[in-house]
């Protein structure tokens, strides 16, 4: 093989290798491009799914809010009746307490009536079913108030039954329990007001304390 022939052969080989490399680079670029497009397509699909999921969640939250709105209104109607009855009877008992008592028996009877008023309200409240989720805390606060109220008047009732005295009851436990009544009552009311305002039910609070 002559030197000239070798040079030509080497040149041809280089041309073939170069062409092969160019073809491979074109193939690699096209393959990479196709892979990138596939990945971008998948990402776009994922974003689309995420958007649909967000929309569904928002729709479910909206439906839940609307359902809770209705539940609160229905609960308020039942709760309002027994609460109004409770407050009416408490006022009547308070008006009697402002009068003059002839003997200890009248005072004991009034305390007993006041105790029964709270027990009756708690019993009716406990029978209310399907408490709306947004009002769970309020319901627990209201029950806590009633338990405290019942305890305070039970202590007073027990005192008058045991010693039959008209002197003010100064027991530390009674002072603590009775002193908590207003705080617990208004804590429950404040929670109810907060929930009603959140759901745009302010008009139901016209008679709230």
C-alpha positions as a Markdown table, in Angstrom:
| # | Residue | x | y | z |
|---|---|---|---|---|
| 1 | Unk | 0.0 | 0.0 | 0.0 |
| 2 | Unk | 1.5 | 3.3 | -1.1 |
| 3 | Unk | 1.9 | 6.3 | 1.2 |
| 4 | Unk | -0.7 | 8.1 | -0.9 |
| 5 | Unk | -3.2 | 5.3 | -0.5 |
| 6 | Unk | -2.7 | 5.2 | 3.2 |
| 7 | Unk | -3.3 | 8.9 | 3.5 |
| 8 | Unk | -6.5 | 8.6 | 1.5 |
| 9 | Unk | -7.7 | 5.7 | 3.7 |
| 10 | Unk | -6.9 | 7.5 | 6.9 |
| 11 | Unk | -8.8 | 10.5 | 5.5 |
| 12 | Unk | -11.8 | 8.4 | 4.7 |
| 13 | Unk | -11.8 | 6.8 | 8.1 |
| 14 | Unk | -11.7 | 10.2 | 9.8 |
| 15 | Unk | -14.6 | 11.4 | 7.6 |
| 16 | Unk | -16.6 | 8.3 | 8.5 |
| 17 | Unk | -15.8 | 8.7 | 12.3 |
| 18 | Unk | -16.7 | 12.4 | 12.1 |
| 19 | Unk | -19.9 | 11.7 | 10.3 |
| 20 | Unk | -20.7 | 9.0 | 12.9 |
| 21 | Unk | -20.0 | 11.4 | 15.7 |
| 22 | Unk | -22.1 | 14.1 | 14.1 |
| 23 | Unk | -24.9 | 11.6 | 13.6 |
| 24 | Unk | -24.6 | 10.5 | 17.3 |
| 25 | Unk | -24.7 | 14.1 | 18.5 |
| 26 | Unk | -27.8 | 14.8 | 16.5 |
| 27 | Unk | -29.4 | 11.6 | 17.8 |
| 28 | Unk | -28.3 | 12.5 | 21.4 |
| 29 | Unk | -29.7 | 16.0 | 21.0 |
| 30 | Unk | -33.0 | 14.8 | 19.6 |
| 31 | Unk | -33.3 | 12.1 | 22.3 |
| 32 | Unk | -32.5 | 14.6 | 25.1 |
| 33 | Unk | -35.0 | 17.0 | 23.6 |
| 34 | Unk | -37.7 | 14.3 | 23.5 |
| 35 | Unk | -36.9 | 13.3 | 27.1 |
| 36 | Unk | -37.1 | 17.0 | 28.2 |
| 37 | Unk | -40.4 | 17.4 | 26.4 |
| 38 | Unk | -41.7 | 14.2 | 28.1 |
| 39 | Unk | -40.7 | 15.4 | 31.5 |
| 40 | Unk | -42.2 | 18.9 | 30.9 |
| 41 | Unk | -45.4 | 17.2 | 29.8 |
| 42 | Unk | -45.5 | 15.1 | 33.0 |
| 43 | Unk | -44.8 | 18.2 | 35.1 |
| 44 | Unk | -47.6 | 20.1 | 33.3 |
| 45 | Unk | -49.9 | 17.2 | 34.0 |
| 46 | Unk | -48.9 | 17.1 | 37.7 |
| 47 | Unk | -49.6 | 20.9 | 37.9 |
| 48 | Unk | -53.0 | 20.4 | 36.2 |
| 49 | Unk | -53.8 | 17.6 | 38.7 |
| 50 | Unk | -52.7 | 19.9 | 41.6 |
| 51 | Unk | -54.9 | 22.7 | 40.3 |
| 52 | Unk | -57.9 | 20.4 | 40.0 |
| 53 | Unk | -57.2 | 19.1 | 43.5 |
| 54 | Unk | -57.1 | 22.6 | 44.9 |
| 55 | Unk | -60.3 | 23.5 | 43.2 |
| 56 | Unk | -62.0 | 20.3 | 44.6 |
| 57 | Unk | -60.7 | 21.1 | 48.1 |
| 58 | Unk | -62.0 | 24.7 | 47.8 |
| 59 | Unk | -65.4 | 23.4 | 46.6 |
| 60 | Unk | -65.5 | 20.9 | 49.4 |
| 61 | Unk | -64.6 | 23.6 | 52.0 |
| 62 | Unk | -67.3 | 25.8 | 50.5 |
| 63 | Unk | -69.9 | 23.0 | 50.8 |
| 64 | Unk | -68.7 | 22.2 | 54.3 |
| 65 | Unk | -69.0 | 25.9 | 55.3 |
| 66 | Unk | -72.5 | 26.1 | 53.8 |
| 67 | Unk | -73.5 | 22.9 | 55.6 |
| 68 | Unk | -72.1 | 24.2 | 58.9 |
| 69 | Unk | -74.0 | 27.5 | 58.3 |
| 70 | Unk | -77.3 | 25.6 | 58.1 |
| 71 | Unk | -76.4 | 23.5 | 61.1 |
| 72 | Unk | -75.6 | 26.5 | 63.3 |
| 73 | Unk | -78.9 | 28.1 | 62.4 |
| 74 | Unk | -80.8 | 24.9 | 63.2 |
| 75 | Unk | -78.9 | 24.5 | 66.5 |
| 76 | Unk | -79.5 | 28.2 | 67.5 |
| 77 | Unk | -83.2 | 27.8 | 67.1 |
| 78 | Unk | -83.3 | 24.9 | 69.5 |
| 79 | Unk | -80.7 | 26.3 | 71.8 |
| 80 | Unk | -82.3 | 29.8 | 71.9 |
| 81 | Unk | -85.6 | 28.4 | 73.2 |
| 82 | Unk | -84.1 | 26.6 | 76.2 |
| 83 | Unk | -81.6 | 29.5 | 76.9 |
| 84 | Unk | -84.4 | 32.1 | 76.9 |
| 85 | Unk | -86.4 | 29.9 | 79.2 |
| 86 | Unk | -83.4 | 29.6 | 81.5 |
| 87 | Unk | -82.7 | 33.3 | 81.6 |
| 88 | Unk | -86.4 | 34.1 | 82.2 |
| 89 | Unk | -86.5 | 31.8 | 85.2 |
| 90 | Unk | -83.2 | 33.1 | 86.6 |
| 91 | Unk | -84.6 | 36.6 | 86.4 |
| 92 | Unk | -87.7 | 35.6 | 88.2 |
| 93 | Unk | -85.7 | 34.0 | 90.9 |
| 94 | Unk | -83.4 | 37.1 | 91.2 |
| 95 | Unk | -86.5 | 39.3 | 91.5 |
| 96 | Unk | -87.7 | 37.2 | 94.4 |
| 97 | Unk | -84.3 | 37.3 | 96.0 |
| 98 | Unk | -84.6 | 41.1 | 96.1 |
| 99 | Unk | -87.6 | 40.8 | 98.4 |
| 100 | Unk | -87.9 | 40.3 | 102.1 |
| 101 | Unk | -87.8 | 36.8 | 103.5 |
| 102 | Unk | -90.0 | 36.0 | 106.5 |
| 103 | Unk | -88.2 | 32.8 | 107.5 |
| 104 | Unk | -85.3 | 30.5 | 106.5 |
| 105 | Unk | -87.6 | 28.1 | 104.8 |
| 106 | Unk | -88.5 | 30.7 | 102.1 |
| 107 | Unk | -84.9 | 31.3 | 101.5 |
| 108 | Unk | -84.1 | 27.6 | 101.3 |
| 109 | Unk | -87.0 | 27.2 | 98.8 |
| 110 | Unk | -85.7 | 30.0 | 96.6 |
| 111 | Unk | -82.2 | 28.5 | 96.6 |
| 112 | Unk | -83.7 | 25.1 | 95.7 |
| 113 | Unk | -85.7 | 26.6 | 92.8 |
| 114 | Unk | -82.6 | 28.3 | 91.5 |
| 115 | Unk | -80.6 | 25.1 | 91.6 |
| 116 | Unk | -83.4 | 23.3 | 89.8 |
| 117 | Unk | -83.4 | 25.9 | 87.1 |
| 118 | Unk | -79.7 | 25.2 | 86.2 |
| 119 | Unk | -80.2 | 21.5 | 86.4 |
| 120 | Unk | -83.1 | 21.7 | 84.0 |
| 121 | Unk | -81.2 | 23.8 | 81.6 |
| 122 | Unk | -78.2 | 21.4 | 81.6 |
| 123 | Unk | -80.5 | 18.5 | 81.1 |
| 124 | Unk | -82.1 | 20.1 | 78.1 |
| 125 | Unk | -78.8 | 21.2 | 76.7 |
| 126 | Unk | -77.4 | 17.7 | 77.1 |
| 127 | Unk | -80.2 | 16.3 | 75.0 |
| 128 | Unk | -79.4 | 18.6 | 72.0 |
| 129 | Unk | -77.8 | 16.3 | 69.4 |
| 130 | Unk | -75.7 | 17.1 | 66.3 |
| 131 | Unk | -73.8 | 20.0 | 67.9 |
| 132 | Unk | -72.2 | 21.9 | 64.9 |
| 133 | Unk | -68.5 | 21.4 | 64.8 |
| 134 | Unk | -67.7 | 25.2 | 65.0 |
| 135 | Unk | -69.7 | 25.3 | 68.2 |
| 136 | Unk | -68.0 | 22.4 | 70.0 |
| 137 | Unk | -65.9 | 24.7 | 72.2 |
| 138 | Unk | -68.9 | 26.9 | 73.0 |
| 139 | Unk | -71.0 | 23.8 | 74.0 |
| 140 | Unk | -68.2 | 22.6 | 76.3 |
| 141 | Unk | -67.9 | 26.1 | 77.8 |
| 142 | Unk | -71.6 | 26.3 | 78.4 |
| 143 | Unk | -71.6 | 22.9 | 80.1 |
| 144 | Unk | -68.7 | 24.0 | 82.3 |
| 145 | Unk | -70.6 | 27.1 | 83.3 |
| 146 | Unk | -73.7 | 25.1 | 84.3 |
| 147 | Unk | -71.6 | 22.6 | 86.3 |
| 148 | Unk | -70.1 | 25.4 | 88.2 |
| 149 | Unk | -73.4 | 27.2 | 88.6 |
| 150 | Unk | -75.0 | 23.9 | 89.9 |
| 151 | Unk | -72.1 | 23.4 | 92.3 |
| 152 | Unk | -72.3 | 26.9 | 93.7 |
| 153 | Unk | -76.0 | 26.7 | 94.5 |
| 154 | Unk | -75.7 | 23.2 | 95.8 |
| 155 | Unk | -73.1 | 24.5 | 98.4 |
| 156 | Unk | -75.5 | 27.2 | 99.4 |
| 157 | Unk | -78.4 | 24.8 | 99.6 |
| 158 | Unk | -76.4 | 22.3 | 101.7 |
| 159 | Unk | -75.4 | 25.1 | 104.0 |
| 160 | Unk | -78.9 | 26.2 | 104.8 |
| 161 | Unk | -80.1 | 22.7 | 105.2 |
| 162 | Unk | -77.3 | 21.8 | 107.6 |
| 163 | Unk | -77.1 | 24.8 | 109.9 |
| 164 | Unk | -80.3 | 26.7 | 109.2 |
| 165 | Unk | -78.6 | 30.1 | 109.5 |
| 166 | Unk | -79.5 | 33.3 | 107.8 |
| 167 | Unk | -75.9 | 34.6 | 108.0 |
| 168 | Unk | -74.0 | 35.0 | 104.8 |
| 169 | Unk | -72.1 | 31.9 | 103.7 |
| 170 | Unk | -68.4 | 32.8 | 103.8 |
| 171 | Unk | -66.9 | 29.4 | 102.9 |
| 172 | Unk | -63.8 | 29.8 | 100.7 |
| 173 | Unk | -64.9 | 27.1 | 98.3 |
| 174 | Unk | -68.3 | 28.7 | 97.7 |
| 175 | Unk | -66.6 | 32.1 | 97.1 |
| 176 | Unk | -64.3 | 30.6 | 94.5 |
| 177 | Unk | -67.0 | 28.6 | 92.7 |
| 178 | Unk | -69.7 | 31.3 | 92.8 |
| 179 | Unk | -67.1 | 33.9 | 91.8 |
| 180 | Unk | -66.3 | 31.9 | 88.6 |
| 181 | Unk | -70.0 | 32.0 | 87.5 |
| 182 | Unk | -69.9 | 35.3 | 85.6 |
| 183 | Unk | -66.5 | 34.6 | 84.0 |
| 184 | Unk | -67.6 | 31.1 | 82.7 |
| 185 | Unk | -70.9 | 32.4 | 81.5 |
| 186 | Unk | -69.4 | 35.2 | 79.5 |
| 187 | Unk | -66.6 | 33.0 | 78.2 |
| 188 | Unk | -69.2 | 30.8 | 76.6 |
| 189 | Unk | -71.1 | 33.7 | 75.2 |
| 190 | Unk | -68.0 | 35.3 | 73.7 |
| 191 | Unk | -67.2 | 32.0 | 71.9 |
| 192 | Unk | -70.7 | 31.8 | 70.5 |
| 193 | Unk | -70.5 | 35.4 | 69.3 |
| 194 | Unk | -67.1 | 34.7 | 67.7 |
| 195 | Unk | -68.4 | 31.8 | 65.7 |
| 196 | Unk | -71.6 | 33.5 | 64.7 |
| 197 | Unk | -69.7 | 36.5 | 63.4 |
| 198 | Unk | -67.3 | 34.2 | 61.5 |
| 199 | Unk | -70.3 | 32.7 | 59.7 |
| 200 | Unk | -72.1 | 36.0 | 59.1 |
| 201 | Unk | -74.8 | 35.2 | 61.6 |
| 202 | Unk | -74.6 | 38.4 | 63.5 |
| 203 | Unk | -78.4 | 38.9 | 63.4 |
| 204 | Unk | -78.8 | 35.9 | 65.7 |
| 205 | Unk | -76.9 | 37.8 | 68.4 |
| 206 | Unk | -79.3 | 40.6 | 68.9 |
| 207 | Unk | -80.3 | 39.2 | 72.3 |
| 208 | Unk | -76.8 | 38.1 | 73.3 |
| 209 | Unk | -75.2 | 39.5 | 76.4 |
